Amino acid sequence: MTKKFVATISIAFLIFTLNVFSMVNEEMILSDTHPEKLSDFGFFSNPQRQLPNTGVLPYSLISPLFTDYADKTRFVYIPQTMRAAYEENEVFNFPIGSVLIKTFSYEAINSDRINLIETRLLLHKKNGWEAITYVWDKEQEEAYLNIAGKTVLTQYLDPSNNLTNLRYRVPNKNQCKECHLKNNSLVPIGPKPRNLNKIHHYSEGPMNQLVKWRAMNLISENIEIPQPISNYSDSEEPLNDRARAYLDINCGHCHSKNGSANTTGLYLNLLENNRKSIGINKPPVAAGRGAGTNKYSIVPGFPDQSILLYRMISNEPDIMMPESGRSIAHQEGIALIREWIDSME
């Protein structure tokens, strides 16, 4: 028996196993109503430890969105026998019935468990994507549907390892649109092929995510694996690549020609090459207090005169950027963008 034949049998058996034993409630995903409890979807075999059921695959991003130093565990569910279509430079086109699952948590103080805060779902229904949020109870036993948003008091260890109190803000249903809007439709942001092209440590061992997805028949076998995006946390990578990757994932979904901030003329997505559109010597369209006393989005060599950095540093609601999704400033991100602007001639 050849190695190729054995590998084919193994992949076929894996797909068969997923199809037969998946515990996910597909009818619930497509329903017009939402269950009160997250567990009703059947995504997790052990919700407290974030262990997924068969058919729900964990994934991670090279450069993730910053959210108040929260840890995030991500999972994808694609209906049996279906595939996500590859689109160059875009998020995979997931079939109807797919779900993107993201749990926000912090390392629990004086405990070996994690402190679960919320789990956000993006459900791909027949009329498009829908975002819903479930907030975990104090006992960490169940997450309950939350439409109106909520403030959760918690603690985390800051970058200097100091225990810090935090008023974590769970977004309401409408706030999800602020980031996830593209051409007036709700869409996913993170799982673009270039942001998935990395090794992920699965329970059965490490493997490149795109190779794994192909082996599981979640995407087509003949797609080209793209060049990965830069990891903005890796100081060994080129400064410009890191800065552009950071702005792309944290700002580029809104600040693009088809995003919710398209009227600003400030486009921070990775593929934008026009220097003025990126913000270099670009005056704001209508920033109001958001500009402070600064005249341009980016002043090469002068980060403290740049509106972009000014708004990243601020925590005031009518100045800070992003407008939602954070309540504290990302110190490492600020340091990166400061160094980037300072390096410009």
C-alpha positions in Angstrom: 0.0 0.0 0.0 1.5 3.4 -1.0 2.0 6.3 1.3 -0.2 8.4 -0.9 -3.0 5.9 -0.7 -2.7 5.6 3.0 -2.8 9.5 3.3 -5.9 9.6 1.1 -7.7 7.0 3.3 -6.7 9.0 6.5 -8.1 12.2 5.1 -11.3 10.5 3.9 -11.8 8.9 7.3 -11.3 12.3 9.0 -13.9 13.8 6.8 -16.3 10.9 7.4 -15.8 11.3 11.2 -16.6 15.0 11.1 -19.7 14.3 9.0 -21.1 11.5 11.3 -20.2 12.7 14.7 -20.6 16.5 14.6 -22.6 17.7 17.6 -23.3 21.2 16.3 -27.0 22.1 16.0 -27.1 23.4 12.3 -30.9 24.2 12.6 -30.1 26.6 15.4 -27.5 28.4 13.4 -30.0 29.2 10.6 -32.9 29.9 12.9 -34.6 33.3 13.0 -34.4 33.2 16.8 -31.4 32.8 19.0 -31.1 30.4 22.0 -30.7 32.0 25.4 -27.7 29.8 26.2 -24.5 29.4 24.1 -24.4 25.6 24.9 -27.5 25.1 22.9 -25.5 25.4 19.7 -23.3 22.5 20.6 -19.9 24.1 19.7 -18.0 22.9 22.8 -17.5 19.6 24.5 -16.1 21.5 27.5 -17.1 25.1 27.4 -15.1 26.2 30.5 -11.9 24.9 28.9 -12.9 26.0 25.4 -12.6 22.5 24.0 -14.5 22.3 20.8 -16.8 19.5 19.6 -16.0 17.4 16.5 -16.5 19.6 13.4 -15.5 22.8 15.2 -11.9 23.7 14.4 -9.7 26.1 16.4 -7.7 28.7 14.5 -5.4 31.7 15.3 -4.3 34.8 13.5 -0.8 36.0 12.7 -1.7 39.6 13.6 -4.9 39.9 15.7 -7.1 42.8 16.6 -6.3 44.4 20.0 -9.1 44.3 22.6 -8.0 45.6 26.0 -5.3 42.9 26.3 -8.0 40.2 26.3 -6.9 36.7 25.2 -9.0 35.3 22.4 -9.7 31.7 21.3 -11.1 31.4 17.8 -13.0 28.6 16.1 -14.7 28.0 12.8 -17.6 25.7 11.9 -18.3 24.9 8.3 -21.4 22.7 7.5 -20.7 19.1 6.5 -19.7 18.5 2.9 -19.3 22.3 2.2 -16.2 24.4 1.5 -15.1 28.0 2.0 -14.1 29.6 -1.3 -10.8 31.3 -1.6 -10.8 35.0 -2.6 -7.4 36.7 -3.0 -6.7 39.3 -0.3 -10.2 38.8 1.2 -11.7 36.8 4.0 -12.7 33.3 2.9 -16.2 33.2 1.4 -17.8 30.9 3.9 -20.9 28.9 2.9 -24.3 29.5 4.5 -24.5 27.8 7.8 -20.9 28.6 8.8 -20.0 30.1 12.1 -17.0 32.1 13.4 -16.7 31.8 17.1 -14.5 34.0 19.3 -14.2 33.9 23.1 -12.6 36.8 25.0 -11.0 35.9 28.3 -8.3 36.8 30.8 -5.9 34.7 32.8 -7.6 34.1 36.1 -5.7 35.5 39.1 -4.6 32.8 41.6 -6.1 30.1 39.5 -5.1 27.7 36.7 -8.2 28.4 34.7 -9.2 31.2 32.4 -11.7 34.0 33.2 -14.2 33.8 30.4 -15.9 37.2 29.6 -17.9 36.8 26.4 -18.2 34.7 23.2 -19.1 36.4 20.0 -20.6 34.5 17.1 -20.8 35.5 13.4 -23.5 33.3 11.9 -23.8 33.1 8.1 -27.5 32.9 7.4 -29.4 32.9 4.2 -29.8 36.6 4.2 -26.2 37.3 5.2 -24.0 37.4 8.3 -25.4 38.1 11.7 -23.5 39.0 14.9 -24.6 37.9 18.4 -22.9 37.9 21.7 -23.1 35.6 24.8 -21.8 36.8 28.2 -20.4 34.2 30.7 -21.9 34.0 34.1 -19.9 34.5 37.3 -19.7 30.7 37.9 -18.2 30.3 34.4 -20.7 27.5 33.7 -22.7 29.1 30.9 -22.8 32.1 28.5 -26.1 33.9 28.0 -27.4 35.9 25.1 -26.8 39.6 25.4 -28.2 42.1 22.9 -28.0 45.4 24.7 -24.3 45.2 25.7 -22.8 45.0 29.2 -20.0 46.3 31.4 -18.1 43.5 33.1 -15.7 44.3 36.0 -12.6 42.2 35.8 -8.8 42.2 36.4 -5.8 41.5 34.2 -2.0 41.7 34.4 -0.8 44.7 32.3 2.4 44.6 30.2 4.4 45.5 33.3 2.8 42.6 35.2 0.8 44.8 37.4 -2.7 43.7 38.5 -5.1 46.2 36.9 -8.8 46.7 37.3 -10.8 46.9 34.1 -14.3 47.9 33.1 -14.6 45.5 30.1 -17.3 46.6 27.6 -19.3 44.0 25.8 -20.6 45.6 22.6 -24.3 45.8 21.9 -25.7 44.3 18.7 -25.5 47.5 16.7 -21.9 48.3 17.7 -20.7 45.1 15.9 -21.5 46.9 12.6 -19.0 49.7 13.4 -16.1 47.3 12.5 -17.7 44.6 10.5 -19.4 46.7 7.9 -18.3 46.4 4.2 -20.4 47.8 1.3 -23.2 48.2 3.9 -23.2 44.5 4.7 -21.9 42.7 7.9 -18.8 40.6 7.1 -16.0 38.8 9.0 -12.6 40.6 9.4 -9.8 38.3 10.6 -9.7 35.0 8.7 -8.0 36.1 5.5 -5.7 33.5 4.0 -2.6 35.7 4.5 -3.5 36.1 8.2 -4.0 32.3 8.6 -0.8 31.2 7.0 0.9 30.0 10.2 1.5 27.0 12.3 -1.3 26.3 14.8 -0.9 23.8 17.7 -3.8 21.4 17.4 -4.5 18.7 19.9 -3.0 16.2 17.5 0.1 18.3 16.9 1.4 21.4 15.1 0.4 22.0 11.5 0.1 24.9 9.0 -3.6 26.1 9.2 -4.2 26.3 5.5 -2.7 22.9 5.0 -4.9 21.6 7.8 -8.0 23.2 6.2 -7.2 21.7 2.9 -6.7 18.2 4.4 -10.0 18.5 6.2 -11.7 19.5 2.9 -12.8 22.9 4.4 -11.2 24.7 1.4 -10.2 23.7 -2.1 -7.0 21.7 -2.4 -5.8 23.7 -5.4 -5.7 27.2 -3.8 -2.4 29.0 -3.7 -1.1 29.6 -0.2 -0.4 33.4 -0.1 2.5 35.2 1.5 1.7 35.6 5.2 1.1 39.0 6.7 3.7 40.3 9.1 3.4 39.6 12.8 3.3 43.1 14.3 4.5 41.7 17.6 7.7 40.3 16.2 10.5 42.8 16.5 12.6 40.8 14.1 10.4 41.6 11.2 10.7 44.8 9.1 9.3 47.8 10.8 7.2 49.0 7.9 5.6 45.6 7.4 4.8 45.3 11.1 3.2 48.8 11.2 1.2 48.2 8.1 0.0 44.8 9.5 -1.0 46.5 12.7 -3.0 49.2 11.0 -4.6 46.7 8.6 -6.1 44.5 11.3 -6.9 47.3 13.8 -8.0 50.1 11.5 -8.1 48.9 7.8 -11.6 47.2 8.0 -13.2 50.6 8.6 -10.6 52.8 6.9 -10.9 51.4 3.4 -12.7 52.5 0.3 -15.6 50.1 1.1 -15.6 50.3 4.9 -17.6 52.4 7.3 -15.0 55.2 7.3 -14.7 55.4 3.5 -15.6 59.2 3.5 -12.4 60.1 5.5 -10.1 59.4 2.6 -7.8 57.8 5.1 -7.3 54.2 4.0 -5.2 52.0 6.3 -5.8 48.6 4.7 -2.6 46.6 3.8 -3.0 47.0 0.0 -3.2 50.8 0.0 -0.1 52.2 -1.6 -0.9 55.9 -2.0 1.1 57.8 0.6 -1.5 60.5 1.2 -4.3 57.9 1.5 -2.3 56.1 4.2 -2.2 59.5 6.0 1.2 60.9 5.2 0.8 64.8 5.2 -2.9 64.3 4.8 -5.2 66.8 6.5 -8.4 65.4 8.1 -11.7 65.7 6.4 -13.7 66.4 9.6 -11.9 65.2 12.8 -13.2 68.0 15.2 -11.7 67.4 18.6 -10.1 64.2 17.3 -7.3 66.2 15.6 -6.3 68.2 18.7 -3.9 70.9 17.5 -2.4 68.6 14.8 -2.8 69.3 11.1 -2.0 66.0 9.4 -2.8 62.3 10.0 0.9 61.4 9.8 3.8 63.9 9.9 6.9 62.0 8.8 9.5 62.1 11.6 7.2 63.8 14.1 4.9 61.2 15.7 3.7 63.6 18.4 2.3 66.0 15.7 0.5 63.1 14.0 -3.3 62.8 14.4 -3.1 59.0 13.9 -1.0 58.5 17.0 -2.8 61.2 19.0 -6.1 59.3 18.6 -4.5 55.9 19.4 -3.2 57.3 22.7 -6.4 59.0 23.8 -9.1 57.2 25.8 -11.6 60.0 25.4 -14.8 58.8 23.6 -14.9 61.6 21.0 -11.1 61.3 20.3 -10.0 57.7 20.6 -9.5 55.4 17.7 -10.8 52.8 17.3 -14.1 54.3 18.6 -15.2 51.0 20.0 -13.6 47.7 20.9 -11.2 49.1 23.4 -11.4 51.1 26.6 -7.6 51.3 27.3 -4.7 52.2 25.0 -2.6 49.5 23.4 0.9 50.5 24.6 2.8 48.1 22.4 0.8 49.3 19.3 1.4 52.9 20.2 5.2 52.3 20.5 5.2 50.5 17.2 3.4 53.3 15.3 5.5 55.9 17.0 8.7 54.2 15.9 7.3 53.8 12.4 6.4 57.5 12.0 9.7 58.6 13.6 11.6 56.5 11.0 10.0 58.3 8.1 12.0 60.8 6.1 
